[in-house]
C-alpha cells in the first residue's frame, strides 16, 4: 500500500511538467510569445535557441520555409529558400544526411512541419529555430532583403502575428 501511495504522490509531482508541451528548456524573451509557441508547436523536431544558433550559425545549413513574399522582404543571411506550400527538396540534394540543418519560418509552426518531412527523408540533425525569424530580430540579429542588403523590415505574416515582433527598430510588413 505504501508503495502505491508513494508512486501516486510522485506522479502528481511530475504531472505539471509532463503536461507542458515545451520541456526543452529553450525559451524566447517574451513570456506571452513563449506561451503562444508552447501551444502551437508539437516539439516533434528538436528546437534550438536563437543564441545557440547564432553562436554556431556557420555549422548549419539554413532553410527559410516561409512564402516567397516573406523571404523577399527579409531573411537570415545564408538561408536557402524552401516554400512551405510547395517545398523543393532539390535544394538538399548535395547536403549530407548527417549535416545539421536549421529550419525557420515566422514563429516555428511551418518550419516544424518541414522539419518533420526532413526527418522522414533521413536527415538526422534537423532543428527548428525556436521563435524563428521573429525571435531572431527581437534579439537584434540582422536580416537581409532579396538583394542581400541588411534591412529593418520583417514580413510578419499578418497583423495578428505582428504583435510578437517587438524590437523597436523593426518595420513590420504584412
Steps between C-alpha positions, in 0.01 A plus 500: 500500500780745589668451163170577323457825697864593443465436123178705487662795676802487270271488197316810619829681559607445138160548339532875428828460312370197312198699380709797389583482131828690522725289717809592299637771726511733197293818528451834328543828684130598502300272736173557309668402171655199673159382622355542152782293349448230761138472390555485123814285477507124549877495567526208258823655369770595751513875556807720516510842662587808300811554716629144452434515129660844462816380675534202261319627189783410264464132596139477378325478167216753537154467344241778492158335461281808459318635193694660215373845606619453858844379388544791258423760768769354725669180608797381702819543299603172341155341519383295206138547403254211522135593452284335767206467262704346220835380641781436254717237665758518220671780697613217730633261235865572584448526876619195698223340708703555819566872441328721760205686348307787657153573369308817577191695397323785678447332838588132448177326404560462125869425551410223745291333226787524250735371771277196545519436124879530510517247782284260297740549207787381719658826616617423852594843637203727433425787739215749510610854589290575808308823442634498143565828318283693749727412791807543278418868441364549853846411627654756265651271236514627141288391208559567131265574212482335157811689382705398806490842667434528873145618562280588795188356334342171597193344348286407801253282308200705616403772747407255778840329497685832472449557874782252565758714322571763760851625418452877458724527191308241298245610243220244480355412161206270426 
